[in-house]
Amino acid sequence: MFEPTIKDIAKICGVGVSTVSRAINNHPDINPETKQKILNAIQEYGYIPNNSARNLKRVDAKAIAVLVKGISNPFFTNMIKVVEGECKKRHYAMELSHIEADENEVDVALKVVKEKRLRGIIFLGGLFSHSEEKLKMLTVPFVFSTAGSIPENISKDCYSSIGVDDRKESARMVDYLIGLGHKKIAIVVAEATEESIGRLRLEGYVDALQAHGIAVNTNLICQTDNAIGHFSMSNGYLTTKALLERGEEFTALYAVADALAIGAARALYEAGYKIPGDISLAGYDGIDMVNYMCPSLTTMRQPIEDMAKDTTKLLFDIISGKKQHQHIKYDAELVVQESTRKR
């Protein structure tokens, strides 16, 4: 793969390196036609300016990047806060970047690594659909935290991962609802594409229904709108409204993220339903705000602080050479609160 340097761009354009530098930095002392020619070459050949020289004043240039996919999900707020605190303890800077739903995490990481002086990367959220060849292009250690499942053909020596077993824990939540006597259980699911967290939680929902001999009613599976934040409260609200408009009867609603459940609660309230009197409502993640809902939300709580601390520690251990890649799984905790009841 050809990765041009500033000298390559200068040679392609038939100018000196200093002229290319002036074009990049929007210096007024350059012919407009020459500047445009250089900028066109930069775009065509994919040249990424190396900002390392500009960053030399940063203490030992010690920094890691945290790339977040799904930043509209409040679940990541506490994780980012803990990671930042762990970085400060080690006198590292944390570079936070939001990745759009349609962006490729690794492509963004490759660009960030080249633009900034990084020692490592933490990927938060998103889905895993990258090839081993692509991952090996990253020249710094990295950890996938709370990401989807990893394809079997990717060597576990190639990456680190931290998270819960989303499929298993999702099935536990639906098992709990079935145990309360609910058989018509609707689900609000986000980003149910291959290898995603949403897909894993949907599969857990299906697993639990089938294990209890309950037929899967596709009319009770409602997917969020791709045009807005997948795991946002507004998407939970709009998706639940769409579910209610279908007119399909259900006695329990399971949202695959607490933020979606908060939005769903508003939609149910506006439609005249009482929680849990008419419909039991459950979420997943265990974010703080669900404890202050009225009624408080039954949820599958992930060990957010432990995962954030262990993610950061593992990355720094790999950076220092103390450890090789590892794969850590946690158990979630079923937290029963006021939003669910026996049927």
C-alpha positions in Angstrom: 0.0 0.0 0.0 1.6 3.3 -1.2 1.7 5.9 1.7 3.1 9.1 0.2 5.4 11.4 2.2 5.6 15.1 1.8 8.7 14.5 -0.5 6.5 12.3 -2.7 3.9 15.0 -3.0 6.6 17.6 -3.8 8.0 15.4 -6.5 4.6 14.6 -8.0 3.8 18.4 -8.2 7.3 19.4 -9.3 7.8 21.8 -6.4 9.9 21.9 -3.3 9.0 20.5 0.1 8.7 23.9 1.6 6.1 24.8 -1.1 4.0 21.8 -0.2 4.3 22.8 3.5 3.0 26.3 2.7 0.1 24.9 0.8 -0.8 22.6 3.7 -0.6 25.4 6.2 -2.6 27.8 4.0 0.4 30.2 3.8 -0.4 33.3 1.7 3.0 33.3 0.0 2.1 30.7 -2.7 0.6 30.8 -6.2 -3.1 29.9 -6.0 -2.8 27.5 -9.0 0.2 25.8 -7.4 -1.6 25.5 -4.1 -4.6 23.9 -5.7 -2.4 21.5 -7.7 -0.8 20.4 -4.4 -4.1 20.0 -2.6 -5.4 17.9 -5.4 -2.4 15.6 -5.3 -2.8 15.3 -1.5 -6.4 14.2 -1.9 -5.7 11.9 -4.9 -2.8 10.1 -3.2 -4.2 10.1 0.3 -1.3 12.0 1.9 -1.8 12.6 5.6 0.4 15.4 7.1 2.4 14.1 10.0 1.8 16.5 13.0 4.4 14.8 15.2 6.7 17.8 15.0 3.9 20.1 16.2 3.3 17.9 19.2 6.9 17.7 20.5 6.1 20.0 23.4 3.7 17.5 24.8 5.2 15.8 27.8 7.1 12.8 26.3 4.4 12.8 23.7 2.6 10.2 25.8 -1.0 9.9 24.6 -3.6 7.2 23.7 -6.7 7.6 21.6 -10.2 6.6 22.6 -12.4 6.0 19.5 -16.1 5.9 20.4 -18.8 4.5 18.1 -22.2 5.3 19.6 -21.4 8.3 21.6 -25.1 9.2 21.9 -25.3 6.2 24.3 -24.9 7.5 27.9 -23.3 4.2 28.8 -20.0 5.4 27.4 -20.0 8.6 29.5 -18.8 6.9 32.7 -16.4 4.6 30.8 -14.7 7.6 29.2 -14.5 9.4 32.5 -12.8 6.4 34.2 -10.4 5.9 31.2 -9.4 9.6 31.4 -8.7 9.3 35.1 -6.6 6.2 34.6 -4.6 8.0 31.9 -4.0 11.0 34.2 -2.6 8.7 36.9 0.0 7.5 34.3 0.7 11.1 33.1 -0.8 10.3 29.7 -3.0 12.4 27.5 -6.3 11.0 26.2 -7.4 11.9 22.6 -11.2 11.4 22.3 -12.7 10.9 18.9 -16.3 10.2 17.9 -16.8 7.7 15.0 -19.9 8.0 12.9 -22.1 5.0 12.3 -21.0 4.7 8.7 -17.3 5.1 9.4 -14.8 2.3 9.6 -13.1 2.3 13.0 -9.8 0.9 11.8 -9.6 3.4 8.9 -10.1 6.2 11.4 -7.5 4.7 13.8 -4.9 4.5 11.0 -5.4 8.2 10.2 -5.3 9.2 13.9 -2.1 7.2 14.5 -0.4 8.9 11.6 -1.6 12.4 12.5 -0.8 12.2 16.2 1.9 10.8 18.4 0.0 7.9 20.0 1.2 5.0 22.1 -2.1 3.0 21.9 -5.8 2.9 21.1 -9.0 2.0 22.9 -12.0 1.2 20.7 -15.3 1.7 22.5 -18.5 0.2 21.1 -19.2 -0.4 17.4 -19.1 -3.6 15.5 -16.3 -5.9 14.6 -16.1 -6.5 10.8 -12.4 -6.1 10.1 -9.9 -8.4 8.5 -6.8 -9.6 10.2 -4.7 -8.0 7.5 -6.4 -4.7 8.2 -5.8 -4.9 12.0 -2.1 -5.7 11.4 -1.8 -2.3 9.7 -2.1 -0.6 13.1 1.4 0.0 14.4 0.4 0.6 18.1 -1.3 -1.7 20.7 -5.1 -1.5 20.8 -8.0 -3.0 22.8 -11.6 -3.5 21.7 -13.8 -2.8 24.7 -17.6 -3.4 24.7 -17.5 -4.2 21.0 -19.4 -6.9 19.2 -18.3 -10.5 18.6 -15.0 -11.3 16.8 -15.1 -13.5 13.7 -13.5 -16.9 14.3 -11.0 -16.5 11.5 -9.3 -13.6 13.3 -6.3 -14.8 15.4 -6.7 -13.9 19.1 -3.0 -13.0 19.1 -3.9 -10.1 16.9 -6.0 -8.0 19.3 -7.3 -7.6 22.8 -11.0 -7.6 23.8 -12.9 -6.8 27.0 -16.7 -7.0 27.6 -19.6 -9.1 28.7 -21.2 -12.0 26.7 -24.0 -9.9 25.3 -25.9 -12.8 23.8 -25.9 -14.8 27.0 -26.8 -11.8 29.3 -29.5 -10.7 27.0 -31.1 -14.2 27.1 -30.9 -14.0 30.9 -33.0 -10.8 30.8 -35.7 -12.4 28.6 -35.6 -15.5 30.8 -36.4 -13.3 33.7 -39.4 -11.7 31.9 -40.7 -15.1 30.9 -40.4 -16.2 34.5 -42.7 -13.4 35.4 -45.3 -14.9 33.1 -44.8 -12.8 30.0 -45.0 -14.6 26.7 -45.7 -11.6 24.4 -42.4 -9.8 24.8 -41.5 -7.0 22.3 -37.9 -5.8 21.8 -36.4 -2.5 20.7 -33.1 -3.4 19.0 -30.4 -1.1 17.7 -28.0 -1.7 14.9 -28.9 -5.4 14.4 -26.3 -6.0 11.8 -23.7 -8.8 11.6 -21.3 -9.0 14.5 -22.8 -5.9 16.3 -23.8 -5.7 20.0 -27.4 -5.1 18.9 -27.3 -8.3 16.9 -25.9 -10.3 19.8 -28.6 -9.0 22.2 -31.3 -9.8 19.6 -30.0 -13.3 19.3 -30.1 -13.7 23.1 -33.8 -12.6 23.0 -34.5 -15.3 20.3 -32.5 -17.9 22.2 -34.6 -17.4 25.4 -38.0 -17.5 23.6 -37.0 -20.7 21.7 -35.7 -22.3 24.9 -39.1 -21.8 26.5 -41.0 -23.0 23.4 -42.4 -19.5 22.6 -42.7 -18.7 18.9 -40.7 -15.6 17.7 -43.2 -13.0 16.5 -41.3 -10.7 14.0 -44.0 -8.0 14.5 -42.6 -7.6 18.1 -39.1 -7.0 16.9 -38.7 -3.3 16.2 -35.4 -1.9 14.9 -34.3 1.6 15.5 -34.0 4.3 12.9 -30.6 4.3 11.2 -30.9 8.1 10.5 -30.3 9.0 14.2 -28.1 7.8 17.0 -28.7 4.0 17.3 -28.6 3.9 21.1 -30.2 7.3 21.8 -33.2 8.1 24.0 -34.9 9.8 21.0 -34.5 6.6 18.9 -36.0 4.6 21.7 -39.0 6.9 21.9 -39.6 7.0 18.1 -39.1 3.3 17.7 -41.5 2.4 20.5 -44.1 4.8 19.0 -43.7 2.9 15.7 -44.1 -0.4 17.5 -47.3 0.8 19.2 -48.7 1.9 15.8 -48.5 -1.7 14.6 -51.2 -2.6 17.0 -49.5 -5.9 18.0 -50.3 -6.9 21.6 -47.4 -7.3 24.1 -47.2 -7.3 27.9 -43.4 -6.7 28.2 -40.9 -4.5 26.3 -37.2 -5.2 26.4 -34.9 -2.4 25.1 -31.4 -3.5 24.3 -29.9 -0.4 25.9 -31.1 1.7 28.9 -31.1 4.8 26.8 -33.6 3.2 24.4 -35.7 2.1 27.4 -35.9 5.7 28.7 -37.2 6.8 25.4 -39.6 3.9 25.3 -41.0 4.8 28.7 -41.9 8.2 27.4 -43.7 6.7 24.3 -45.6 4.3 26.5 -46.6 7.1 28.9 -47.9 9.2 26.1 -49.9 6.3 24.7 -51.6 5.9 28.1 -49.9 2.8 29.3 -48.8 2.3 32.9 -45.4 0.8 33.8 -45.4 -1.9 35.0 -49.2 -2.1 35.5 -49.9 -2.5 31.8 -46.5 -3.2 30.3 -43.3 -4.3 32.1 -40.2 -2.5 30.8 -36.6 -3.7 30.9 -33.3 -2.4 29.7 -29.6 -3.3 29.4 -26.4 -1.6 30.6 -27.1 -0.3 34.1 -26.4 3.4 33.6 -26.9 5.6 36.7 -30.0 7.6 35.5 -32.3 4.5 35.4 -32.2 4.4 39.2 -33.9 7.8 39.2 -36.7 7.1 36.6 -40.2 6.7 37.9 -40.6 3.8 38.1 -36.9 2.8 38.3 -35.8 0.5 35.5 -35.1 -3.2 35.7 -31.8 -3.7 33.8 -28.9 -5.9 33.1 -26.0 -4.0 34.6 -22.6 -4.2 33.1 -19.6 -3.6 35.4 -18.8 -0.3 33.7 -16.0 0.9 36.1 -14.2 -2.5 36.2 -14.3 -2.8 32.4 -13.0 0.8 31.9 -10.2 0.3 34.5 -9.2 -3.1 33.1 -9.3 -1.9 29.5 -6.9 0.9 30.3 -4.6 -1.2 32.5 -4.4 -3.9 29.8 -3.5 -1.4 27.1 -0.8 0.1 29.3 0.6 -3.3 30.2 0.8 -4.2 26.5 2.5 -0.8 25.7 5.1 -1.5 28.4 5.6 -5.1 27.3 4.3 -6.6 30.5 1.5 -8.5 28.8 0.5 -9.9 25.5 -3.0 -9.6 24.0 -5.8 -10.9 26.3 -9.5 -11.5 26.1 -11.5 -10.8 29.2 -15.2 -11.6 29.8 -17.4 -10.3 32.7 -20.7 -11.4 34.1 -23.5 -8.8 34.1 -25.9 -8.3 37.0 -29.6 -8.6 36.7 -30.9 -5.6 38.7 -34.6 -6.0 39.4 -36.3 -2.6 40.1 -39.8 -1.1 39.8 -40.5 -1.3 36.1 -41.3 -5.0 35.9 -43.9 -7.2 37.6 -45.6 -10.6 37.4 -48.1 -11.1 34.6 
